């Protein structure tokens, strides 16, 4: 579907979306990411429609919340049409014209891209939570009863150990995955050279494959590849809930993965779109997000702090604008460069 033409979803549901919904009911294939708004819609005849374009990494949480919103007073007579895909790809599609009332990403830089195009408010992150209703952390996933004990980032440098993590040149999740060991190896950015040296050793000696996404990396690990998977806690919890015999460790230094959400200026139902965003902070929504494996921002539901773990925030390194430019720029980023050199 041409993203420029997705506005037609509001006036006339596409036959493709209807057939896709029927196929999902018959085959149970809802696990795959689909970035077409409407792919996750319930196909009803609600008075109002809200198009939610989101990162695949946020899918489990948002899919848990949307039905609650639609059944709530705030979401009365409202249907939420959803589309999921890679965070940066979704952001670029909105810039290119994709219809979206609400944007939900896994990188603040992807929301900043919309702000730069005047598609969301310039101060979209000005509220108390930074417009982040749920989070996760980066963890180290292993198989129960197999391999060496893994407690921290230095353990990943042991001879012969194979690590699975997606390619940061194609995956936003991979940026978080590599930022966490960079923070550990660099003493929270105090020694950037040591951070890059540690990453180069990790990637060159221990990363053998380059899956394009977090989902692909997890699927490789579940199929038996590698000894350790770097992933979000939510990804690990979802795999375990699905029956995988895995366990995970939150290393002593990790990073808080933030999922920003904002109403776009293109919203044709701005009041309903704002109601959906606000609902993400409601107690029932926060409980659903926790149940889906994320960390809610409601203090009453947040996990008890572990004194042995330091959860770093991207702001410590100057925020995503600085991190994106200095560490992940395609041509000059230090981490992107280390990855490219190490996988040649």
N, C-alpha and C positions, 0 to 999 in steps of 0.2 A: 504494500500500500504506500502510495506517495504521501509522505508526511504533510505536505502542503495541503492535501485534500482531506485530512482527517476531520475537519470541521463538519463534514457531511454526517458524521456519526450522530450529531445532535438532531438532525432532521429525519434521517432515514437509516436505520441500522443496516450495516452491510450484510449481505448474504454470507460472506466469508465468516464474520464473527458468529452468526447464528449456527452455521455448520460446525465451526470449531467448538462451540459450546456443546453441541450434541455429541461430537466426537469425544470430548472430555468425559461426558457422562458415561459413554459406552466403553471407553478404553481405560479410564483412570489415569490418563497421561498428563495430569496437571502439573507435574514436577518441573517441566521445562520452562525456561524463560521465554516470554513473548512480549515484544515491545510495542505491539499494536494496542492503542487505547480501545477498550471495549472487549479485549480478549478475556478479561476476568469479570466482565459484567454479568449480572444475573439474568439479563434478557427480559426484565419486567417492563411495565408501562408506567413508571413513576412520573410524577408531574415535573420533577427537576432532575437534571443529570449533572454530575461533577466528574470531570475527566482527571484522573490521577496518573501522572507519568512518573515512574519511580525506578530506582536502582534495583537490580535483581537481588542484591544483598539485603535489601529491606523487605523483600517480598513476604517472607513468612510472617513477619510482624504486622504488616499492613493488611494482609489477607485475613489475619485473625481479628483485626479491629473493624474492617469495613462492614461486615454483617452486623456487628454491634451498633455501629453508627446508623446504619440503615433502619435498624429496629428501634432506635432511640427517638425521643422527642425532638432532639436537635436535627436528626436526619429524616424526619417524617416526610414522606412523599419524595424522597431523594434516592436516586440510584447512582452508585459510584462505578464508573467505567475505568478499568485499570489496564495499564501497560507496563511491562517490566523489561529491563535490559541492562547492559553495562552502564554504569553511572555517567561516565563522560559522554558516551554515545547518546544517551537519553537527553543530556543537557544540550548537546549540539543539535539534536533533532528539534528540540523546542526552539532554539535560535533560528533554525532553518524553516520553521513554520508549523511544526507539529502542534496540534490542538492540546492545550493543557490548562486546567484550572488550578491544579495543585502539583508542585514538583517536589519530589522526595529523593534525595541523593545520598551517596555514601562518602562524598568528598565535598567539603565546603567550597573548594575551587570551582566545582561544577555549578554551584549556586551563584558564585561570584561572576561566572560567565554570563548568566542571565541578568544579573545586576548591571554588568557592563553594557548590555544591550537594552537596558531600561525595561526588562521583562519582569523583574521583581523589584521591590523597594531597595534602594541603596543601603538602607539600614536594616535589611532583612534579619540580621543576627543581633539586633539591639535589645531583645528582651532578656529576662533573667536566665533563661536556659540557652540563649544563643540560637533559638529556634530549633533546638535539638530535643525531641521528645523521648528518644531512646538511644542507647549506646551499646557497645560491646567492648571487649578487650582482645588483644592478640594472645593466643595460647599455643602450646606445643602438644600435639596430639600423637599418641602412640597406641599400639595394639596391646591389649591386656595379655600379660604373660609372655610377651615377645620382646627381644632386643634388649639393649642396655637401658639402665634407668636414666631418664632425662629429667633434669631439674632446672636447667637454665640454658642460656644462649651459648656459653662456652662448651657445653656438652655436645653441641651440634658440630663442633670442629674435630671430634674424635675420628681417628683413622677408619676409613671404610664406611662411615655412616652416610646414608643417602637421605636427603631432605627433599620433600615435595612442597613447592610453592609456585603460584602462577607467575607469569611473565609481567613485570611492571610496565612494559611497553604496550600491553594490551589490556591490563586488568587494574582497576582502581583498588580492589582488595589487595592486590600484590604490593601496592605502594605502602599500605598500612603494615603488611606482613614484613616488609624489609625495613620500614622505618623503626619498628620495635627493636630489632637487633642493632640497628645503627645507633639508637639512643643508648643501648646498653654498652656497646663497644666504644662509644665516643664519650662516655660519662655525661650523658644528657646534653651532648653537643659541645662540651668544653674542649674536646680534642677531635675535631672533624677528621683529621688524617687517620687517627686510630680507628674511627668508625668506618671509614671507607676501606681501610686495610682489612678489618675484620670481615666486612661484607664480601670483599673480593675473595678472601680465603673460603668463606662459607659457600659462595656461589660456584667458584671455580672447582673446588674439591668435593663438594657434596650435593650440589643441585644438578641432577642428571637429565631432567626433562623440563620442558617449558610449556605447561598447560596454559591455555589462553585465558582462563577464568578460575575463580575460586571454586565454582561448582565442578569444573573439569578436574581441578587438582584433587578435590575430595573424592571424586569418582575413581581417579587413578589410585589413590591410597586405599580405598575400599576394595579395589580389585587386586591389591597385593603389592603395589609398587612402593618402594621407599621404606624407610624405618621411622621417620618422623614427618608429620604434616604440620606446617605453620598455617594457622587458620584463626578466624574469629571464634570466640567462645560460643556464639550462637550456632555457627556451623558445626562445631564439635558436639554441642548439646543436641542438635537436630539429628545428627548421625547416630548418636547413642540412643536417643528416643526411638529411632527407627529400627533398633535392634543390633546395631554394629557393636562388636565387642572391643570398644575403644575406651581409653581414658585420656585425660588431658591435665596438663600442669600450667598454672599461671606463673610465668617466670618472675623473678624478683624485680625485674624492670620490664614493664610492658607499656603499651600505649592505649589510650582511650579512643576507640573508634566511634565517631560521631555521625549521626544520620540527620542532616538538616532537612527541614520541611518548610515550604513557603507557598503562599498564594501568588499566582502570576497575574500580571497586569492584563493578560489576554483572557482572563476568566470571564465567561459569559454568565456564570452564576456565582458572583463574588461573595455574596452573603452565605450561600450554601458551602462554598469552598472554605471560607473562614470558619464556618461551623465544624467542618470536618477536621481542619487543623487543630482547632481548640479542643475537639473531642479526644484527640490523641493524648491529652493530658488528664482526661477524666479518669477516676479511679478504676472503672471497669476496663477501660482501654489500657491503662498501665498494667493491670493484672494480666490482660491478654498478651501484652508484649512480653511480660516476664514469662508467661507460660510458653511462649514461642521461642524462648531461649535468650532474649535480649535483656539488657539491664535498663529498667525503667528509671526515669529521673525523679519520680516520686520518692522522697526520702523514706517513707514508710515501707516501700517495697524494694528499695535498693539493697543489694547484698551487704552483709556486715563487712566492714573493711578488714583486710588482712594486713596486719602490721609488718609482715615479712615481704609485702609486695608494694612497690611504688608504681602507681599508675600515672604515667606522664601524659600531658596534654599537648596537642600540637602547638598551642600558644607559646610553650616554652622554647620552641625553635623559631618563633616569629610568625606563626600562623601559616595557612596553606599558601598564601601568596608568596611568602619567602621560601617555604619548603618546595613548592612547585617549581619556582625559578631556579633555586640553588641546587636542589637535589634530584628533581625529576624532570627537568626540561629535556625534551627529546634530543637536543643537540649538545647542550652544555651542562646538564644536570650531573652532579657527582655520583649519585646512586645509579642513575640510568647508564652513565658511562662505565661504572664498575661492572654492572650487569653485562653490558655489551662486550666489554673486554674479556670477561670471564667465560662467556659462552661461545666464543669464536672457535 
